[in-house]
Amino acid sequence: MESIDDLLNQLKSEYEEKDKPKPQQKQPPPQEKKSPQLPPIPKRQVQVSWQSNNIYPSASEYSLLDEIKSEFAEKDREEELKRQQQIKEEQARQERIQQQQRLALEKEAVAWLKKLNPRSEEGLWFEEFSYSYPSKLEAAIDYLQALKETKS
């Protein structure tokens, strides 16, 4: 038994000797800063949180969830209505623009028809071209619109 005690004492003294020189050596370089750790939760709070953490929500939680769901659904409906209104307004604006362009094209077609000599090459060609249209004005509008598109 003495030999085991001797060995233990020897190991203990060697261990203590190794610990003593460290403070005398140069200080080790500063290590990276560690993020601060949160303090541990007291046991009493842990027990309470485990006890209150049941799978099924209570009636008040259900009503709160329903209220939140209905608020989100109402916001979604409002956004959808607003989006549909914007689409309608944009379509109406586009229709107004097209009507204005059509009126301007009609005025231009009327002026072009007044200048057109029916006995010229262009006049004879236009006479043949306009047979498939309900009126010469409609034919002139289409013709002028096609000319504008080819120039663009």
C-alpha positions in Angstrom: 0.0 0.0 0.0 2.8 2.3 0.7 4.0 2.1 -2.8 0.7 3.2 -4.2 0.6 6.2 -1.8 4.2 7.0 -2.7 3.3 7.0 -6.4 0.3 9.2 -5.8 2.3 11.7 -3.9 5.0 11.7 -6.6 2.4 12.3 -9.3 0.8 15.0 -7.2 4.1 16.8 -6.7 4.9 16.6 -10.4 1.6 18.0 -11.3 2.0 20.9 -8.9 5.4 21.7 -10.3 4.0 21.8 -13.8 1.3 24.3 -12.7 3.8 26.6 -11.0 6.0 27.6 -14.0 3.1 28.6 -16.1 2.4 31.9 -14.3 6.1 32.8 -14.6 6.1 32.3 -18.4 5.0 35.0 -20.8 1.3 35.6 -21.0 -0.4 33.8 -23.9 -1.7 36.0 -26.7 -5.3 37.2 -26.2 -7.8 34.7 -27.5 -10.7 35.7 -29.7 -13.5 37.3 -27.8 -16.3 34.8 -27.1 -19.9 35.9 -27.3 -21.4 36.5 -24.0 -23.4 33.6 -22.7 -26.9 34.0 -21.3 -27.2 33.3 -17.6 -28.7 29.9 -16.8 -32.4 29.7 -16.2 -33.2 28.9 -12.6 -34.6 25.4 -12.0 -37.9 26.7 -10.8 -38.5 28.6 -14.0 -37.5 25.6 -16.1 -40.0 23.4 -14.3 -42.8 26.0 -14.8 -42.0 26.3 -18.5 -42.1 22.5 -18.9 -45.3 22.3 -17.1 -47.0 25.1 -19.1 -45.7 23.7 -22.5 -48.6 21.5 -23.4 -49.3 20.4 -27.0 -52.9 21.8 -27.3 -53.5 25.6 -27.1 -56.0 26.9 -24.7 -59.3 28.4 -25.7 -58.0 31.9 -25.2 -55.0 31.0 -27.5 -57.4 29.7 -30.1 -59.5 32.9 -30.0 -56.3 35.0 -30.3 -55.1 32.9 -33.3 -58.5 33.2 -34.9 -58.4 37.0 -34.4 -54.9 37.2 -35.9 -56.0 35.0 -38.9 -59.1 37.2 -39.5 -56.9 40.3 -39.4 -54.5 38.9 -42.0 -57.4 37.7 -44.2 -59.0 41.1 -44.1 -55.7 42.8 -45.0 -55.3 40.3 -47.9 -58.9 41.1 -49.1 -58.2 44.8 -49.0 -54.9 44.4 -50.9 -56.6 42.2 -53.5 -59.4 44.8 -54.0 -56.9 47.6 -54.3 -54.9 45.6 -56.9 -58.1 44.9 -58.9 -59.1 48.5 -58.7 -55.6 49.5 -60.0 -56.0 47.0 -62.9 -59.4 48.5 -63.8 -58.0 52.0 -63.7 -55.0 51.0 -65.9 -57.4 49.4 -68.4 -59.6 52.4 -68.5 -56.6 54.7 -69.0 -55.3 52.4 -71.9 -58.8 52.5 -73.5 -58.8 56.4 -73.3 -55.4 56.5 -74.9 -56.5 54.2 -77.7 -59.7 56.2 -78.3 -57.6 59.4 -78.5 -55.2 57.8 -81.0 -58.1 56.5 -83.0 -59.7 60.0 -83.2 -56.4 61.5 -84.2 -56.0 58.8 -86.9 -59.6 59.5 -88.1 -58.8 63.2 -88.5 -55.6 62.4 -90.4 -57.5 59.9 -92.6 -60.2 62.4 -93.5 -57.6 65.0 -94.4 -55.7 62.3 -96.5 -58.9 61.3 -98.3 -59.6 64.9 -99.2 -56.1 65.3 -100.7 -56.2 61.9 -102.6 -56.7 62.2 -106.3 -59.0 59.3 -107.3 -57.5 59.2 -110.8 -53.8 58.9 -109.6 -52.0 55.7 -109.2 -52.4 55.9 -105.4 -56.1 56.8 -105.8 -56.8 53.8 -108.1 -54.8 51.5 -105.8 -56.7 52.8 -102.8 -60.1 52.3 -104.6 -59.3 48.6 -105.0 -57.9 48.4 -101.5 -61.0 49.8 -99.9 -63.4 47.3 -101.4 -62.9 44.9 -98.5 -63.7 47.6 -95.9 -67.1 48.9 -94.8 -66.1 52.4 -95.7 -63.3 54.3 -97.3 -62.6 56.1 -94.0 -62.0 52.7 -92.3 -59.7 51.7 -95.2 -57.8 55.0 -95.0 -57.4 54.6 -91.2 -56.0 51.1 -91.6 -53.7 52.2 -94.5 -52.3 55.2 -92.5 -51.9 53.1 -89.4 -49.9 50.5 -91.4 -47.7 53.2 -92.9 -46.9 54.5 -89.4 -46.0 51.0 -88.2 -43.7 50.4 -91.1 -42.0 53.8 -90.5 -41.4 53.1 -86.8 
